[in-house]
Amino acid sequence: MQRLTKRDKRFIKPLPERVINKIAAGEVIERPAAVVKELVENAIDAGADNIEIFIEKSGAKLIKIVDNGCGIPEDQIEIAFSRHATSKIRNFDELNALYSYGFRGEALPSIASISRLRMVSRPYDAAVGIEIIYEGGVLQSKQPIAAAFGTTIEIENLFYNTPARRKFLKAESTETRHISRNAMGMSLSRHDIGFSFTSNNKLIFSLPKESTLKDRAMAVLGQDKKLIKISGEEGPVKLEGYIGSPDMAQQNRYGQFLFINNRYIQSPTIAHAFSAGYKEMMPRGRFPIGVLLLEVDVEEVDVNVHPTKAEVRLSQERDIHDAVYHIIKETLRNDGIIPSFPSSTFSSPNAPFENQQGGYIAGINRNEPAHPNLLQELYRPLNVQPADTNEIENVQINKETGEIIEPPTSQPDEALANRPSTALEPPPSEIVSLADGFRLVGRFSDLYLLLQAGQDLFIIDQHTAHERILFEENMTKVDNSSIEGQAMLFPVQIELDPQQFVLFEESQEMMNKSGFDVSAFGGTTVNINAIPAILKKKSPEKMFMRILDDIVSLKESGYDLKKAMAQSIACRSAVMAGDRLTDKEATHLLTRLLECKNMYACPHGRPTFIKISRQDLDRQFGRA
């Protein structure tokens, strides 16, 4: 198309109907999951109490929705494919009080314009059904046909005539996961309706009608979860649902399902209130799981914000946020999870100390790297002189030399039992050596190793350091499929939810290259025959689920599957806080860390060590 200049004449004219429909389709139909959402919402609005969803090839090949709703009469079925034709609203005022899911009248014409669409519908007062077929938005045929009551709609070859949109679809497993999540979300919003979801001829879930909300929540979040019932009313909000305990937290928000007036929505405001209700019980970077159904005056909610209707605007956003926060907090307190402290307790235990002038004490620069000249001389012999002052009552002094006598390192039986197989005791043939003047001087809280080099004190986080070491080793071993697996005496079966099972199918090959031996066992059950040997002291069920959870979160952060797998296994097998290392193990840990390509941070980005100089300490004690 030739570019016009300011001297060229321009003519304004309406776009052809087919072009308009394709433009609208680009707004309404972002991916196959959006098609499923629009058609299922139509089925719910039609009064269906049983809805079946079938997809093939993540919906790009086929999407089929079968419902037993009211059906569409013969004289109206063609009108249904006209833009902005709807039975949901009649005038502008009804936009301010929407009780239906759909109201725009854009879904059917938009979908028909970018696919081959076949619909068969039969109202309850009709003798036969009507079949209508569209291809690329053009009517191909319309004829009577024998049919059951209700509506069946089939979408084939989605985006076949819009290759640019088809090109931007994600991997098949990713698109299937989005469809599965939408289907689960809508099944939670209407637990009185029967739902089933089948992907590539495999039944993923089937939920009977007239279920309770708890039944649906457990089916979606997991049958083994201890869910806490939440119910309350405050300000403009009436809230009910089920939430998980803090130990069920995930590294992503996939376990959160939020609804307003039974509409499945995304809301950063409500999601923030959800997490805030757990306060300090929720580790940073982790998110609670649960199902929250909010009931708000329909006139206070604007769903006419985005064509997909997934986003809403709330007129009392702050009040709704605070209400959700307070109800969740009170529910957890009543459940005995959050202890209630007396008012005499200091108000902010996590606040920094203040000096006499009211200012905050300066912190340590955690981003400062190690002394640049230190790394050049790290492999000369060193006589390690440990001095553990972690437990002052056990410290003994040599009266003749004045030196601290290190008591024999001992470990509780439980700690020994849980020590990973990758314990840091060096091989007998290996000589442990470090730089001259670099010595282990103590430990703190069985997590941090204290080492001195000249006038600098290095504090090493043994977990993050070990995690960095194992991550770089695992990256090499995954490429070679050389991570050793430990066969289990008795295989273990785990029931996954539909979304987790789709993720498992996507990552199964990489898992089996990483020391696992896992396979599908029928339905959404997974069979575990072996786990990586470095995890053999851990619960195989818990390790499998946590690694699956890690993969979701890490992939969202931009990691590819190989890196996500290597990092997750490294994190789960590294020494933890409370694992007391011997002097040789601590020294060997540092030696291996210094051999890493990136010794300064663990794969999560947390520092492996920090440096405190003598000048830093002098300033803290007013000696500078």
C-alpha positions in Angstrom: 0.0 0.0 0.0 1.4 3.4 -1.0 2.0 5.9 1.8 0.0 9.1 1.4 1.4 12.5 1.8 -0.3 15.6 3.1 -1.1 16.7 -0.5 -3.0 13.5 -1.3 -6.7 13.4 -1.0 -8.3 11.1 1.6 -11.7 9.7 1.6 -13.6 8.6 4.7 -15.9 5.6 4.2 -17.2 2.8 6.4 -15.2 -0.4 6.5 -16.7 -3.6 5.1 -18.6 -5.7 7.6 -16.0 -8.5 7.3 -13.1 -6.2 8.1 -15.0 -4.8 11.1 -15.6 -8.3 12.4 -12.0 -9.2 12.1 -10.9 -6.0 14.0 -13.5 -6.9 16.7 -12.2 -10.4 16.8 -8.7 -9.1 17.5 -10.0 -7.4 20.6 -12.4 -10.1 21.9 -10.5 -13.3 20.9 -6.9 -13.0 22.1 -6.4 -16.8 22.2 -8.4 -20.1 22.2 -9.1 -19.7 25.9 -11.1 -16.5 25.1 -13.3 -18.5 22.7 -14.0 -21.0 25.4 -14.8 -18.3 27.9 -17.2 -16.5 25.6 -19.1 -19.6 24.5 -19.4 -21.0 28.1 -20.7 -17.7 29.3 -23.3 -17.8 26.6 -24.3 -21.3 27.7 -24.7 -20.1 31.3 -26.8 -17.2 30.2 -29.0 -19.6 28.3 -29.8 -21.4 31.5 -27.8 -24.6 31.0 -27.2 -26.8 34.0 -24.7 -29.0 32.2 -21.8 -27.8 30.0 -19.3 -30.0 28.2 -16.0 -28.6 26.7 -13.9 -30.5 24.1 -10.7 -29.2 22.6 -8.1 -30.6 20.2 -4.6 -29.2 19.7 -5.1 -26.6 22.4 -8.2 -25.3 20.6 -6.5 -24.3 17.4 -7.9 -27.4 15.6 -11.2 -27.8 17.4 -13.2 -26.2 20.2 -16.6 -27.8 20.9 -19.1 -26.6 23.5 -22.2 -28.6 24.3 -25.0 -27.3 26.6 -28.6 -28.1 27.5 -29.7 -24.5 27.7 -32.7 -22.8 26.1 -31.5 -23.0 22.5 -32.0 -20.4 19.7 -35.1 -20.3 17.6 -34.8 -20.8 13.8 -35.9 -17.2 13.1 -33.2 -15.8 15.4 -30.2 -18.0 14.8 -28.9 -16.0 11.9 -29.5 -12.7 13.7 -27.3 -14.0 16.6 -24.3 -13.7 14.2 -24.9 -10.0 13.6 -22.7 -7.6 15.4 -24.1 -6.1 18.6 -27.1 -8.4 18.5 -27.9 -9.7 22.0 -30.7 -10.9 24.2 -28.9 -9.8 27.4 -29.7 -6.0 27.5 -32.2 -3.7 25.8 -31.1 -0.2 26.6 -28.2 1.9 28.0 -29.4 2.0 31.6 -29.2 -1.8 31.9 -25.4 -1.5 31.4 -25.3 -0.1 35.0 -26.9 -3.2 36.5 -25.7 -6.2 34.6 -26.7 -9.7 35.8 -25.8 -11.6 32.7 -22.2 -12.7 31.7 -22.5 -11.5 28.1 -23.9 -8.2 26.8 -21.8 -6.9 23.9 -23.2 -9.1 21.1 -19.7 -9.4 19.7 -18.5 -12.9 20.5 -20.3 -15.0 17.9 -19.7 -12.7 14.8 -16.0 -12.2 15.9 -15.4 -16.0 16.3 -17.2 -16.8 13.0 -15.0 -14.3 11.1 -11.8 -16.1 12.0 -12.8 -19.8 11.9 -15.0 -22.4 10.4 -18.0 -22.4 12.8 -20.9 -24.9 13.0 -23.8 -24.4 15.4 -26.7 -26.8 16.0 -29.4 -25.4 18.3 -32.9 -26.7 19.3 -35.2 -24.9 21.7 -37.4 -27.0 24.0 -40.6 -26.1 22.0 -39.1 -27.0 18.6 -39.5 -30.4 16.9 -36.1 -30.3 15.3 -32.9 -28.3 15.6 -31.3 -25.9 13.1 -27.7 -26.2 11.8 -25.9 -23.1 10.6 -22.4 -23.0 9.2 -20.1 -19.9 8.8 -16.6 -19.8 7.3 -14.5 -16.7 7.6 -17.6 -14.8 8.6 -19.6 -15.9 5.4 -22.8 -17.9 5.8 -22.3 -21.2 4.1 -25.5 -23.1 4.9 -28.6 -23.2 7.2 -30.9 -26.2 7.5 -33.1 -28.3 9.8 -31.4 -31.2 11.5 -32.2 -33.8 14.2 -30.7 -32.6 17.5 -30.9 -32.8 21.3 -32.4 -29.9 23.2 -29.8 -27.1 23.8 -26.9 -25.8 21.7 -23.7 -27.4 20.3 -21.1 -25.1 18.7 -17.9 -26.3 17.0 -15.0 -24.0 16.1 -12.5 -25.4 13.7 -9.2 -24.0 12.4 -9.2 -21.0 14.6 -7.3 -18.0 13.2 -6.9 -19.8 9.8 -7.4 -16.5 7.9 -5.5 -14.3 10.4 -2.0 -15.9 10.2 -0.5 -13.0 12.2 -2.6 -13.8 15.2 -2.1 -17.6 14.8 1.7 -17.0 14.7 1.6 -15.4 18.2 -0.1 -18.4 19.9 2.1 -20.0 22.6 3.1 -23.6 22.9 0.2 -26.1 22.8 0.6 -27.0 26.4 0.5 -23.3 27.4 -2.7 -22.6 25.5 -4.3 -25.7 26.9 -3.3 -24.6 30.4 -5.1 -21.2 29.8 -8.2 -23.0 28.6 -8.1 -25.4 31.6 -7.8 -22.5 34.0 -10.7 -20.6 32.4 -12.9 -23.8 32.6 -12.0 -24.3 36.2 -12.7 -20.7 37.1 -16.1 -20.8 35.5 -16.9 -24.1 37.2 -16.1 -22.5 40.6 -18.3 -19.5 39.9 -21.4 -21.7 39.2 -21.0 -24.9 41.3 -24.7 -25.6 40.6 -23.8 -26.4 37.0 -22.2 -29.6 35.8 -18.9 -29.1 33.9 -16.6 -31.4 32.0 -13.4 -30.7 30.1 -11.8 -33.1 27.6 -8.5 -32.3 25.8 -7.3 -34.5 22.9 -9.9 -37.2 23.8 -8.6 -37.3 27.4 -11.1 -36.4 30.1 -9.3 -33.8 32.3 -12.1 -33.3 34.8 -15.8 -33.9 35.2 -17.8 -32.1 37.9 -21.4 -33.0 38.7 -24.0 -30.4 39.0 -25.5 -29.3 42.3 -22.0 -29.6 43.9 -21.1 -27.5 46.9 -18.5 -24.8 46.7 -16.3 -26.8 48.9 -16.5 -29.8 46.6 -15.5 -27.6 43.6 -12.7 -25.9 45.6 -11.2 -29.2 46.6 -11.6 -30.6 43.0 -9.7 -27.6 41.6 -7.2 -26.8 44.4 -6.5 -30.5 45.4 -8.3 -33.1 47.4 -5.5 -33.3 49.9 -5.6 -29.6 50.8 -6.8 -28.5 54.2 -9.0 -25.6 53.1 -10.3 -23.0 55.6 -13.9 -21.8 55.1 -14.1 -18.0 54.8 -17.4 -16.1 55.2 -18.1 -12.5 56.2 -19.6 -9.2 55.4 -18.0 -5.8 55.8 -18.8 -2.5 54.2 -19.8 -2.9 50.6 -18.6 -6.6 50.4 -20.1 -10.0 51.2 -17.4 -12.6 50.9 -17.4 -16.4 51.0 -15.0 -19.0 49.8 -12.2 -21.3 50.9 -8.5 -20.4 51.4 -5.4 -22.5 52.1 -3.1 -22.4 55.2 0.2 -20.5 54.8 2.2 -23.6 54.3 0.3 -24.2 51.0 1.5 -21.0 49.5 2.8 -21.1 46.0 5.4 -19.0 44.1 2.7 -17.8 41.7 -0.9 -16.8 41.7 -2.2 -19.8 39.8 -3.8 -21.1 42.9 -6.0 -17.9 43.3 -9.5 -17.7 41.8 -11.3 -14.4 42.3 -14.9 -13.7 41.5 -17.2 -10.7 41.7 -20.9 -11.4 41.5 -20.1 -14.9 40.1 -17.9 -13.3 37.3 -14.4 -14.8 37.1 -12.1 -11.8 37.1 -8.5 -10.6 37.4 -8.0 -7.8 40.0 -4.6 -6.7 41.4 -6.5 -4.9 44.2 -8.3 -7.9 45.5 -5.2 -10.1 44.9 -3.2 -7.7 47.1 -5.8 -7.8 49.8 -5.8 -11.6 49.7 -2.0 -11.8 50.3 -2.1 -8.9 52.9 -4.6 -10.8 55.0 -1.8 -13.4 55.8 0.6 -10.6 57.0 4.0 -11.8 57.9 3.0 -15.5 57.8 3.4 -15.5 54.1 7.0 -15.6 52.9 8.1 -12.9 50.5 7.5 -14.0 46.9 4.9 -16.6 47.8 1.1 -16.3 47.4 -1.8 -17.9 49.2 -4.2 -20.3 47.4 -8.0 -20.1 47.5 -11.3 -19.2 46.0 -12.9 -15.9 46.9 -16.4 -15.1 45.8 -17.3 -11.4 46.4 -20.8 -10.1 46.3 -21.0 -6.4 45.5 -23.8 -4.1 44.5 -24.0 -4.5 40.7 -24.2 -0.7 40.3 -20.8 -0.4 42.0 -19.1 -2.6 39.5 -18.3 -1.6 35.9 -17.6 -4.7 33.8 -17.6 -2.7 30.5 -13.9 -1.9 30.8 -12.3 -4.5 28.4 -13.8 -6.6 25.6 -12.8 -9.8 27.4 -14.8 -8.7 30.5 -12.0 -10.1 32.7 -11.1 -6.8 34.2 -13.6 -4.7 36.2 -13.6 -1.2 37.7 -14.8 -0.8 41.3 -16.3 2.5 42.5 -15.3 1.7 46.1 -12.0 0.0 45.4 -10.3 1.1 48.7 -13.2 0.0 50.8 -13.5 -3.4 49.0 -9.7 -4.0 49.4 -9.9 -3.3 53.2 -13.0 -5.4 53.7 -11.3 -8.4 52.0 -8.2 -7.9 54.0 -10.0 -7.7 57.3 -12.2 -10.7 56.6 -9.3 -12.9 55.7 -7.2 -11.7 58.6 -10.1 -12.4 61.1 -10.8 -15.8 59.5 -7.1 -16.9 60.0 -7.0 -15.6 63.5 -10.2 -17.4 64.5 -8.8 -20.6 62.9 -5.8 -20.3 65.3 -3.2 -19.7 62.6 -2.4 -16.1 63.4 -1.6 -15.5 67.1 -3.0 -12.4 68.7 -0.4 -10.4 70.6 -1.2 -8.1 73.5 -1.1 -4.4 72.8 1.9 -4.0 75.1 4.1 -5.8 72.5 6.3 -3.5 70.5 4.4 -2.5 67.4 6.9 -3.1 64.6 9.2 -6.0 65.3 10.7 -5.9 61.8 11.4 -2.1 61.9 15.1 -1.1 61.8 16.8 0.1 65.0 16.9 3.8 65.5 19.8 5.9 67.0 19.4 8.6 69.6 18.9 11.3 67.0 16.0 9.4 65.5 17.9 8.3 62.3 18.3 4.8 61.1 21.6 3.0 61.5 23.3 2.7 58.1 23.1 -0.8 56.6 25.8 -2.9 54.9 26.3 -2.7 51.2 25.1 -6.2 50.2 25.9 -5.6 46.5 29.7 -5.0 47.0 31.7 -7.8 45.4 34.6 -9.6 47.1 38.0 -7.9 47.3 39.3 -8.0 43.7 42.8 -9.0 44.6 41.7 -11.9 46.9 40.6 -14.2 44.0 44.1 -14.2 42.5 45.7 -15.9 45.5 42.9 -18.3 46.6 44.6 -21.6 46.1 47.6 -21.5 48.5 47.6 -23.7 51.6 45.8 -22.4 54.7 45.6 -23.6 58.2 42.0 -23.2 59.2 41.5 -21.8 62.7 37.8 -22.0 63.5 36.3 -20.3 66.5 32.6 -21.1 66.9 31.0 -18.5 69.2 27.4 -19.5 68.3 26.8 -21.1 71.7 28.8 -19.1 74.2 28.3 -21.6 77.1 30.3 -24.2 75.2 33.3 -21.9 74.5 36.6 -23.1 76.2 39.8 -21.1 76.4 43.4 -22.5 76.3 44.9 -20.9 79.4 48.4 -21.0 78.1 47.9 -19.6 74.6 44.6 -17.7 75.1 43.1 -19.4 72.0 39.6 -20.6 71.7 39.3 -24.4 71.8 36.8 -25.6 69.2 34.6 -28.4 70.6 34.1 -31.5 68.4 31.4 -30.8 65.8 28.4 -32.9 66.5 25.0 -33.1 64.7 21.7 -34.3 66.0 20.5 -37.6 64.6 17.7 -35.9 62.8 20.0 -33.4 61.1 22.2 -36.3 59.9 19.3 -38.2 58.6 18.1 -35.2 56.6 21.5 -34.2 55.3 21.4 -34.3 51.5 23.5 -36.9 49.7 25.5 -34.0 48.2 27.0 -33.3 51.7 30.0 -31.0 51.3 32.6 -33.4 52.9 35.4 -33.3 50.3 36.7 -36.6 48.8 39.5 -38.1 50.8 41.9 -37.6 47.9 41.2 -33.9 47.6 43.4 -31.4 49.4 41.3 -28.6 50.8 43.1 -25.3 50.4 42.3 -21.6 50.5 44.1 -18.3 50.2 46.7 -17.4 52.7 45.2 -15.2 55.4 41.6 -16.4 54.6 40.3 -18.4 57.6 37.0 -19.7 59.1 36.4 -17.8 62.3 32.9 -19.0 63.2 29.3 -19.7 62.4 26.0 -18.0 63.2 22.7 -19.7 63.6 23.8 -22.7 61.6 23.2 -20.8 58.4 26.0 -18.3 58.0 29.7 -19.0 57.8 32.0 -16.3 59.1 35.4 -16.0 57.3 38.1 -13.4 57.7 40.4 -12.2 55.0 42.8 -9.4 56.2 40.7 -6.5 57.4 37.5 -7.8 55.8 34.8 -10.1 57.3 32.9 -12.3 54.8 29.5 -13.7 55.8 28.5 -16.6 53.6 24.9 -17.9 53.3 25.6 -21.7 53.2 22.2 -22.4 51.4 22.5 -19.8 48.6 26.2 -20.7 48.1 25.4 -24.4 47.9 22.5 -23.7 45.6 24.7 -21.8 43.2 27.2 -24.7 43.1 24.5 -27.3 42.5 22.7 -25.2 39.9 25.8 -24.9 37.7 26.5 -28.6 38.1 22.9 -29.5 37.2 22.9 -27.3 34.1 25.7 -29.4 32.7 24.3 -32.7 33.9 20.8 -32.1 32.5 22.4 -31.6 29.0 24.0 -35.0 29.4 21.1 -36.6 31.1 23.6 -37.6 33.8 21.8 -36.6 37.0 21.7 -39.8 38.9 18.2 -41.2 39.8 17.3 -43.2 42.9 14.7 -45.9 42.2 12.0 -46.2 44.7 11.2 -49.4 46.5 7.4 -48.8 45.9 6.3 -46.4 43.2 4.2 -43.4 44.4 1.0 -42.1 42.6 0.0 -38.5 42.9 -3.3 -37.0 41.8 -2.8 -33.6 40.1 -5.4 -30.9 39.4 -6.0 -30.3 35.7 -3.7 -27.3 35.4 -0.9 -29.2 37.1 -1.3 -32.2 34.9 -1.0 -30.0 31.7 2.3 -28.6 33.2 3.5 -32.1 34.0 2.9 -33.2 30.4 4.9 -30.2 29.2 7.9 -30.9 31.5 7.8 -34.7 31.7 10.7 -35.2 29.2 12.9 -32.7 31.0 12.1 -34.3 34.4 13.1 -37.7 33.1 16.4 -36.2 32.0 16.9 -34.8 35.5 16.9 -38.0 37.5 13.1 -38.5 37.7 11.3 -41.5 36.3 7.7 -40.2 36.1 4.8 -41.1 33.8 1.1 -40.7 33.4 -1.0 -43.3 35.3 -4.4 -42.6 33.9 -6.6 -39.5 34.2 -4.6 -36.8 35.9 -2.6 -39.2 38.1 1.2 -39.4 37.9 3.3 -42.4 38.7 6.8 -41.7 40.3 9.3 -44.6 40.0 12.5 -42.7 40.8 13.6 -39.3 41.9 17.0 -37.5 41.7 19.4 -39.2 44.1 20.3 -35.9 45.7 16.7 -35.7 46.9 16.4 -39.3 48.2 16.1 -38.2 51.8 13.1 -36.0 51.0 9.4 -37.0 50.6 9.0 -37.8 46.8 5.5 -36.5 46.8 6.4 -33.2 48.3 9.5 -32.8 46.2 7.6 -33.5 43.0 4.9 -31.0 43.8 7.3 -28.3 44.9 9.4 -28.7 41.8 6.3 -28.5 39.6 5.4 -25.3 41.5 8.9 -24.0 41.0 8.8 -24.6 37.3 5.6 -22.5 36.9 7.0 -19.6 38.7 10.5 -19.7 37.1 9.1 -20.0 33.6 7.0 -16.9 34.3 10.2 -15.1 35.2 11.7 -15.9 31.8 13.6 -19.1 32.6 13.5 -21.8 30.0 12.5 -25.3 31.2 16.0 -26.6 31.5 17.1 -23.7 33.8 13.9 -24.0 35.8 14.5 -27.7 36.4 18.2 -27.3 37.3 17.4 -24.4 39.7 14.5 -26.1 41.4 16.5 -29.3 42.1 19.4 -27.3 43.3 17.3 -25.3 45.7 15.6 -28.4 47.1 18.8 -30.4 47.6 21.1 -27.6 49.0 22.1 -27.6 52.6 19.5 -25.7 54.6 19.4 -23.4 57.7 20.1 -25.7 60.6 22.3 -28.1 58.7 25.5 -27.8 60.7 28.6 -28.2 58.5 31.9 -29.5 59.7 35.0 -27.4 59.3 36.1 -29.4 56.2 32.6 -29.1 54.7 32.5 -25.4 55.3 35.9 -24.9 53.7 35.1 -27.1 50.8 31.8 -25.2 50.2 33.8 -22.0 49.8 36.4 -23.7 47.5 33.6 -24.9 45.2 31.8 -21.6 45.3 35.0 -19.8 44.1 35.1 -22.1 41.1 31.6 -21.1 39.9 31.0 -18.9 36.9 28.9 -16.6 39.0 30.0 -16.9 42.6 28.2 -13.7 43.9 24.5 -14.8 43.7 22.3 -17.8 43.8 20.1 -18.5 40.8 17.3 -16.6 42.5 19.5 -13.5 42.6 20.1 -13.5 46.3 23.7 -12.8 47.4 25.9 -15.8 48.4 28.0 -13.7 50.6 28.4 -10.1 51.9 31.5 -8.3 53.0 31.9 -6.1 56.0 35.1 -4.2 56.2 36.9 -3.0 59.3 35.9 0.6 58.3 32.2 -0.5 58.2 32.5 -1.8 61.8 34.4 1.3 63.0 31.6 3.5 61.7 29.0 1.5 63.4 30.8 1.7 66.8 31.6 5.4 66.3 35.4 4.8 65.8 35.6 6.2 62.3 
